[in-house]
Amino acid sequence: MERAIELDPSCELARLTLTNWIISDIEYNQHELPSFYINDPVKDLNDLEKASRLASGSATEARARLWRQEIAELRARAEVWRAAEGSNSVIPFPDRKTWINGK
């Protein structure tokens, strides 16, 4: 999919597919939270940056807006987990309203 986007940056199907794959993978990595994070949250944060770039290039604003919301939620979870790694404290996950509003 990355190669398809390189060849034709306007290909919405490739952009849609790759962005959905990234988001789905990270949702899976986070599905055990707050108990456990599958994979590496730093890798997920890098992948979310890639998804964010893909979303910003989307021709469909409604889709891009939904992706940005999902990416913000996933990024917040990964950042909270990463900040709490190594500590034995309870991880205070923000609620959905906080992820969406960024506060």
C-alpha positions as protocol buffer text, in pm:
chain_id: "A"
residue {
  index: 1
  type: MET
  ca { x: 0 y: 0 z: 0 }
}
residue {
  index: 2
  type: GLU
  ca { x: 285 y: 238 z: 76 }
}
residue {
  index: 3
  type: ARG
  ca { x: 427 y: 177 z: -271 }
}
residue {
  index: 4
  type: ALA
  ca { x: 85 y: 235 z: -427 }
}
residue {
  index: 5
  type: ILE
  ca { x: 64 y: 573 z: -251 }
}
residue {
  index: 6
  type: GLU
  ca { x: 418 y: 658 z: -366 }
}
residue {
  index: 7
  type: LEU
  ca { x: 316 y: 583 z: -725 }
}
residue {
  index: 8
  type: ASP
  ca { x: -17 y: 765 z: -699 }
}
residue {
  index: 9
  type: PRO
  ca { x: -63 y: 991 z: -394 }
}
residue {
  index: 10
  type: SER
  ca { x: -424 y: 1057 z: -500 }
}
residue {
  index: 11
  type: CYS
  ca { x: -523 y: 688 z: -469 }
}
residue {
  index: 12
  type: GLU
  ca { x: -788 y: 703 z: -196 }
}
residue {
  index: 13
  type: LEU
  ca { x: -829 y: 325 z: -187 }
}
residue {
  index: 14
  type: ALA
  ca { x: -462 y: 273 z: -96 }
}
residue {
  index: 15
  type: ARG
  ca { x: -476 y: 558 z: 158 }
}
residue {
  index: 16
  type: LEU
  ca { x: -795 y: 418 z: 312 }
}
residue {
  index: 17
  type: THR
  ca { x: -659 y: 64 z: 329 }
}
residue {
  index: 18
  type: LEU
  ca { x: -321 y: 155 z: 480 }
}
residue {
  index: 19
  type: THR
  ca { x: -468 y: 396 z: 734 }
}
residue {
  index: 20
  type: ASN
  ca { x: -728 y: 140 z: 842 }
}
residue {
  index: 21
  type: TRP
  ca { x: -458 y: -128 z: 874 }
}
residue {
  index: 22
  type: ILE
  ca { x: -246 y: 96 z: 1096 }
}
residue {
  index: 23
  type: ILE
  ca { x: -539 y: 194 z: 1316 }
}
residue {
  index: 24
  type: SER
  ca { x: -664 y: -166 z: 1343 }
}
residue {
  index: 25
  type: ASP
  ca { x: -319 y: -295 z: 1439 }
}
residue {
  index: 26
  type: ILE
  ca { x: -283 y: -36 z: 1713 }
}
residue {
  index: 27
  type: GLU
  ca { x: -637 y: -96 z: 1841 }
}
residue {
  index: 28
  type: TYR
  ca { x: -541 y: -462 z: 1875 }
}
residue {
  index: 29
  type: ASN
  ca { x: -219 y: -371 z: 2057 }
}
residue {
  index: 30
  type: GLN
  ca { x: -422 y: -171 z: 2306 }
}
residue {
  index: 31
  type: HIS
  ca { x: -721 y: -398 z: 2357 }
}
residue {
  index: 32
  type: GLU
  ca { x: -588 y: -536 z: 2688 }
}
residue {
  index: 33
  type: LEU
  ca { x: -538 y: -191 z: 2843 }
}
residue {
  index: 34
  type: PRO
  ca { x: -507 y: -94 z: 3118 }
}
residue {
  index: 35
  type: SER
  ca { x: -363 y: -435 z: 3213 }
}
residue {
  index: 36
  type: PHE
  ca { x: -124 y: -493 z: 2927 }
}
residue {
  index: 37
  type: TYR
  ca { x: 6 y: -327 z: 2611 }
}
residue {
  index: 38
  type: ILE
  ca { x: 79 y: -563 z: 2321 }
}
residue {
  index: 39
  type: ASN
  ca { x: 382 y: -467 z: 2111 }
}
residue {
  index: 40
  type: ASP
  ca { x: 579 y: -145 z: 2159 }
}
residue {
  index: 41
  type: PRO
  ca { x: 396 y: 183 z: 2225 }
}
residue {
  index: 42
  type: VAL
  ca { x: 686 y: 380 z: 2071 }
}
residue {
  index: 43
  type: LYS
  ca { x: 644 y: 189 z: 1743 }
}
residue {
  index: 44
  type: ASP
  ca { x: 271 y: 253 z: 1762 }
}
residue {
  index: 45
  type: LEU
  ca { x: 330 y: 625 z: 1815 }
}
residue {
  index: 46
  type: ASN
  ca { x: 551 y: 629 z: 1504 }
}
residue {
  index: 47
  type: ASP
  ca { x: 286 y: 440 z: 1308 }
}
residue {
  index: 48
  type: LEU
  ca { x: 20 y: 683 z: 1431 }
}
residue {
  index: 49
  type: GLU
  ca { x: 231 y: 968 z: 1296 }
}
residue {
  index: 50
  type: LYS
  ca { x: 231 y: 793 z: 957 }
}
residue {
  index: 51
  type: ALA
  ca { x: -149 y: 745 z: 980 }
}
residue {
  index: 52
  type: SER
  ca { x: -187 y: 1112 z: 1068 }
}
residue {
  index: 53
  type: ARG
  ca { x: 4 y: 1212 z: 753 }
}
residue {
  index: 54
  type: LEU
  ca { x: -211 y: 977 z: 547 }
}
residue {
  index: 55
  type: ALA
  ca { x: -529 y: 1122 z: 698 }
}
residue {
  index: 56
  type: SER
  ca { x: -422 y: 1478 z: 627 }
}
residue {
  index: 57
  type: GLY
  ca { x: -385 y: 1388 z: 259 }
}
residue {
  index: 58
  type: SER
  ca { x: -729 y: 1234 z: 229 }
}
residue {
  index: 59
  type: ALA
  ca { x: -965 y: 1384 z: -25 }
}
residue {
  index: 60
  type: THR
  ca { x: -1262 y: 1310 z: 199 }
}
residue {
  index: 61
  type: GLU
  ca { x: -1275 y: 1556 z: 490 }
}
residue {
  index: 62
  type: ALA
  ca { x: -1534 y: 1357 z: 688 }
}
residue {
  index: 63
  type: ARG
  ca { x: -1314 y: 1047 z: 677 }
}
residue {
  index: 64
  type: ALA
  ca { x: -1004 y: 1251 z: 768 }
}
residue {
  index: 65
  type: ARG
  ca { x: -1185 y: 1400 z: 1068 }
}
residue {
  index: 66
  type: LEU
  ca { x: -1284 y: 1054 z: 1198 }
}
residue {
  index: 67
  type: TRP
  ca { x: -930 y: 927 z: 1150 }
}
residue {
  index: 68
  type: ARG
  ca { x: -789 y: 1227 z: 1340 }
}
residue {
  index: 69
  type: GLN
  ca { x: -1021 y: 1151 z: 1633 }
}
residue {
  index: 70
  type: GLU
  ca { x: -927 y: 782 z: 1636 }
}
residue {
  index: 71
  type: ILE
  ca { x: -558 y: 865 z: 1605 }
}
residue {
  index: 72
  type: ALA
  ca { x: -582 y: 1113 z: 1895 }
}
residue {
  index: 73
  type: GLU
  ca { x: -744 y: 849 z: 2118 }
}
residue {
  index: 74
  type: LEU
  ca { x: -488 y: 583 z: 2030 }
}
residue {
  index: 75
  type: ARG
  ca { x: -200 y: 829 z: 2072 }
}
residue {
  index: 76
  type: ALA
  ca { x: -326 y: 932 z: 2417 }
}
residue {
  index: 77
  type: ARG
  ca { x: -342 y: 568 z: 2531 }
}
residue {
  index: 78
  type: ALA
  ca { x: 7 y: 490 z: 2398 }
}
residue {
  index: 79
  type: GLU
  ca { x: 153 y: 801 z: 2559 }
}
residue {
  index: 80
  type: VAL
  ca { x: -7 y: 725 z: 2897 }
}
residue {
  index: 81
  type: TRP
  ca { x: 122 y: 369 z: 2886 }
}
residue {
  index: 82
  type: ARG
  ca { x: 470 y: 481 z: 2782 }
}
residue {
  index: 83
  type: ALA
  ca { x: 484 y: 742 z: 3058 }
}
residue {
  index: 84
  type: ALA
  ca { x: 382 y: 483 z: 3317 }
}
residue {
  index: 85
  type: GLU
  ca { x: 618 y: 207 z: 3197 }
}
residue {
  index: 86
  type: GLY
  ca { x: 853 y: 93 z: 3465 }
}
residue {
  index: 87
  type: SER
  ca { x: 646 y: 231 z: 3749 }
}
residue {
  index: 88
  type: ASN
  ca { x: 443 y: 7 z: 3973 }
}
residue {
  index: 89
  type: SER
  ca { x: 164 y: 258 z: 4003 }
}
residue {
  index: 90
  type: VAL
  ca { x: -187 y: 232 z: 3866 }
}
residue {
  index: 91
  type: ILE
  ca { x: -208 y: 375 z: 3516 }
}
residue {
  index: 92
  type: PRO
  ca { x: -467 y: 656 z: 3505 }
}
residue {
  index: 93
  type: PHE
  ca { x: -621 y: 626 z: 3160 }
}
residue {
  index: 94
  type: PRO
  ca { x: -807 y: 935 z: 3043 }
}
residue {
  index: 95
  type: ASP
  ca { x: -1170 y: 893 z: 2953 }
}
residue {
  index: 96
  type: ARG
  ca { x: -1293 y: 919 z: 2594 }
}
residue {
  index: 97
  type: LYS
  ca { x: -1406 y: 1281 z: 2638 }
}
residue {
  index: 98
  type: THR
  ca { x: -1052 y: 1378 z: 2737 }
}
residue {
  index: 99
  type: TRP
  ca { x: -901 y: 1214 z: 2425 }
}
residue {
  index: 100
  type: ILE
  ca { x: -1141 y: 1389 z: 2193 }
}
residue {
  index: 101
  type: ASN
  ca { x: -1108 y: 1733 z: 2353 }
}
residue {
  index: 102
  type: GLY
  ca { x: -736 y: 1700 z: 2423 }
}
residue {
  index: 103
  type: LYS
  ca { x: -776 y: 1817 z: 2784 }
}
